[in-house]
C-alpha cells in the first residue's frame, strides 16, 4: 500500500500534469454481434490513484470482473458493470512497488492480469484483460542545485504624510537566482540567493529532525538571511535608506522528505532599529521528495514589528509564493508573487512613511540532482 502522505504528493503531481483534462480510454475486447467493451477513467491512474472501470456488453445477463488469482471480484446483473478499481487490485498484501530504469528507460507501468466473464442465456464467455497501473519513481537523490533567470514586473511606491506620494514606479527588469537544497533522513537544508535591479539577497534555512513519527518527522528549524532594497534610498530621511537588513529566526518544524513546514520567531535588524519577527515558511522540492514530483513550491509569510507601543508603528511585512513546474527533464518554468510592506514612524502617526512593493516573476530554471 502507498501511504497517505505519498498519495497526497502523487495527487499534487497528477493535478499539475493533467490540469483540468483527465484522459479516458475505451478498449474493444470483442467485436461482432456480442461485443465487450472496457472503459477506464482515467486511462492510466497516477501512482496511488484508483480508476473507474466500466464493462459493457449489450444483451448480457451478467458480467464478472476478477483478478487472475481470484482474490478480487466484481459482479453485476445486466449488461453494464461499473466499479472503482484500486491500485492494489489482485494483491493479497499491501505491496509497495516503484518504477525501475533499464538502459536509460523508465519502466513506470505495471500490467495487472484480470478475467472478464460475460454470460448470456446460461452460457458464459471468458476474456482476459490487463489493467495498467502507474508506478512512482523512487527518489534516492538527496542534493539539488538550481539556477535560473526571471523577468520581474515590479510596482513600488513610497508614501509620506497625509498619503503624499514621494516615489512611485512600475518597471520590468531581470533577476538571477541560485539555490542549493539538501534532504535526507535527519536534515533538510536550503540556501538561496538572488540579484536584480534594486533587489538582492541571500538566505539559509536548516531543519534538524528531533523525533521520527512514521513518515513525518518533527524537529527544529533555523532561518538566517540578508536583503538589500536599493530603491528605498531617500537623502531627506536617513531612516528610509538603502541599507542591508539581517534576519534570524528559530522555531519548530515538521518534515517529510523534501517537504518542510516551520513557524519561527526571531529578530530583524535594518541598521536603524531591531525588530521582532514572527514567520511561517513552507517549502517543497519535488526533485528531493521520496516520490519525485514535477512541482516545487516555496511560501513565506513574515511579520516584523518594533517595540514600544501596544500597536507598533514600525512594521515590515513580507508575503512570498514561488512555484516551478517541470516541463522537460531538469528544466522547469517558474513563477512567483511577492508583497513587501514597510512602515516607519514619524513625529505623528499621520506622517508615518510607508513603502509598498509588489513583484510578479516569470522565468525558467535548470536543476541538477544527485
N, C-alpha and C positions, 0 to 999 in steps of 0.2 A: 504493500500500500504506500502511496505517496502521502506524506504528512500534510496537515492542513496549511502550514506556513508555506510549504513548497507549492501547494495548489494555488495559494493566493498569488505568489510570484509568477507562476506559469500563466494564471489568468490575466495578470497585468501585461505579460508579453503577448498573449493572444489578442488582447484588445488593441495593443499598439500596432501589431502587424496587420490584423484583419480589418480594423476600423469598424464601420457600420455594416460592411458586406460580409456575410458568412456563407461560404460556398457549400452547396449540396451536391450530391452525386446519386444518379439513378443507374442501376445495373440491371440489364435484362438477362436473367439467368436462363430462362426458357422462352422461346418464341413459339408461334403456332397457335392452334386452337385453345391450348391450355397454358397461357403464359404465366411466368412467375417473375415478379419484379421486386427488387430491393432498393429502397431509397435511404441514404444516410444524410443526416443533418446535425452537425457539419460533416463534410465528406471524410476528412481525417481530423479527429479531435486532437486538440493540443494535449501535451503531457498532463495527466491528471484530470482531463475533462471527459465527461460522458457524451454519448451521441444518441440521437433519436433515430431508431430504425423503424421503417415501415415496410412490411412484406405484404404484397398483394397478389392475388391470383383469382381473377373473376370466375365466379361459379363454384369456388371451392367450399366444401363443407367445414373444413377445419385446417388450421395451419399451425405447425410446431417449429420453433427455432430453438436449438440446443447446441451447447458446446460439444466438441468432438469427444471429450471424455465423459459427457453426460452429467457434469456437475451442475450446470446452469441450464434451465429450461423455461421457455415461454410458450404459451399455448392459448389459442382462442378458437371459438366457433365462428364460422363465416369466412369471408374471402379477404379480410384485412386484419393483419396483426401489427399492432403499433406498441412499442415499448422503448424504454430508455436503457441503453447498454453501457455499463460501467467499464472502465479500462481494465479492471481485474477479472473480466469475464473469463471463465474457464479455469481460474487459479484456485487451487484448494486452500492455499495460504497466501497472505499478502507477500508479493514479490516485488522488490524494488529493482527495476531494470533501467539501464542507461544506454544511450546510443554509443556506438563504438566507431572508430575510424579505421578504414582499411585502404592502404595505398593512397592516402590523402582524401578519401571519400568518406563523408559522414553517413553511416548506416543508421538512420533515425526512424525507421518504420518497421514495426513488428506485425506480421500477418497471423491472426489467430483463427484456427480452423473451426468451422461450425457446420451443422447439418440442418437442412430445412426439409420438413415433411409436409406435403400437400395432399389432402385426402378428398376424394370425390366418389360418391356412391359406393362406399365400402372399400375402395381401392386407394392405396397411398403411393406416392412417388417421393423418393428422397433425392435431394440435390445438395451437393457440397459447395460451401462458400467460405471465403476468407474475409475476416473483418480487420481492416488496418487500424493500428494503434500507434500514435506518435510517441517517440521516446525522447526524453530530455537528454542533453549532453552534460555529463558530469564535468564540473569545472574544477580542475586541480590547480589552476593558476592562483597565485597569491599577490602578485605585484602588477600594477598597471601604470603606464606613463602616457600622458595625453598632452597634446599641444594643438592649438587651433587659433583661428583668426575670426573675429566677429565684426560685423558692421553695427555700429551703435547709433541709435536715434535718441538724442538727449533733449530734455526740456528742463531748463533751470531758471530759477528766479530767486531774488533776494528782496525782501520787503522790509521797510523801515517803519517809522512812527506813522500811525493813522493809515496803515496799509499803503504807504507810499512805495512805489516801485523804484528800487535803487538799481536793479540789474535784472535783465530778462533776455534769454536767448534760446533758440531752437536750432540744433545743428546735427549734422551727421558726420561721424568720424569712424576710425577703426581702432580696434583694441586687440592686442595679443595676449594669449593666456597659456599657461602651462600648469600641469597638475600631476602629482605622483601619489599613488594610493597603495596601501598595504592592508591585507586582510588574511588572518589565519585564525587558529582556534582561540588564542588568548589576546590578540592585539588587533586593533583597527586604527590605521593612520592615514592622514590625508594632508598633503602640503600643496598649496597652490599660490600662484602669483599672476598678476595681470598688469598691463601698462598700456595707456592710451592717452589721448588728448585730455588733459585736465584731471585725469584719474590714474592712480597707480596704487598697488597694494600687495601684500603678502600675508598668508595665514597658515597656521599649523593646527591640526586637530589630532589628538591622540585619545584612544579609549582602551582601557585595560580591563579584562574580564576579572571579576572577583568571585562570581558564582555561576556555575553552569546549571541550567534547568531545562533539560531536553534540548530542543532546537534553539531556544532563546538563551541568551546569557546576560547577566547583569554585571555592571562594572562602574568605573569611574572615568569621566571624560575631562579633558583639558583643552582649552582653546587659547591660542596666542596669535595676535595679528596686528598689523600696522597698515594704515592707509593715509593717502595724501590727496586732498581735493584742491587743486591749484586755482580753480575758477573762483574760489571764495575770496581771493585777495582783495583787500579794501584798505587803502592807505589812511583813510579818515577814521577808521575804527580798528585799533590793533587787536581787539578781541576776535574779530572775524578776519582771519588771515590764512595764508596758505602754509599751515604748519602740519606736521605729521602727528596723527593720533595713534595711540597704542591701546590695545585691548588685551585683557587677560581674564579668563573665567574658568570656573570649575564646577562640576556637578555630576549627578548620577546619569548612567546611560543604559540603554537596552540595545543588545546587539544580536543580529542574525547574520551569518557570514555575508559580507558585502553590504549590509544594511545597518545603520546606526542612528538611533534617536536619543537625544540628550536635552536636558534642561539645566541651565547653569546660572550662577551668579558670579559677579566679578567687578572689575574696575575698568574705567576708560580715562586716559589722560591725554588731553589735547594740547598740552603745553601751557594752558592758562588755568585749567581747573580739573580736578579729579572727580569723575562721576561714578555712580554706581550702575551696574549692569544687571539686567535680567534678560536671558536669551533662551531660545529654543531652536535646535538645529536637527534636521533630518537629512541623511544622505543615503543614496542607493547607487552603487556602482554595479551595473549589470554584468560587466566583464568579470567581476570577482564574486558574484553570488554563487551559491552552491550549484544551482542550475542556471547556466548562463542565460541572461536576458538581453534583448536588444535595446533596453531602455536604461538610462542613467538619470538620476534626479538629485538635486540639492536644494533644500529650502531652509531659510533662516528668518527668524524674527527676533530683533534685538531692540531693547529699550534702555537707554541710559539717562540718568537724571541726577541733578546736583543736590547737595544737602541744603539745609536751612529751613525754608518754608515747608508747611504741610503739603502744599501743591507746588512742586519745584518749577521755577520758570526757566531754568537751564535744562534743556532736553535734547536728546539725539535719538531718533528712531530710524531703524533700518528694516525693511522687508524685502526679501530677495527670493526669487524662484528661478532656477536654471535647470533645463532638461535637455537631453540629447537622445536621438533615435537613430540607431544604426541602420544605414542604407545598404552598404555592402561590407564585406569583412574588414573590420578595423576602422572604417570610415563612417562618420556619423554627422547628421545635421543637428545643430544645437540652437536653442532659442531661450531667451530669458526676459524677465521683467523685474525691475527693482525700483523701490521708492525710498528715498532718503530725506528725512525732515529734521531740521535743527532749529533751536530757538535759543537766543542769548538775551538775558535780562538787561534792561537799561534803567534809567532813573525811575521811570514809571512803566507799569505793565503795558500801557497802550503804545509805548515807544520801543518795546522789545523788537529785536531784529529776528527775522525768520527766513530761513533758506529752505527751498524745496528743489529736489532733483528727481526726475523720473527717467529711467533708461529702458529702452527696448533693444534687445540684441538679437541678431540673426547671423549665423555663420556655420562653419564646419570645423571638425576636429578629427585628428588621427590618433589612434591608440595602439600601443604595443603592450602585450601582456606576456608574462612568463611565471 
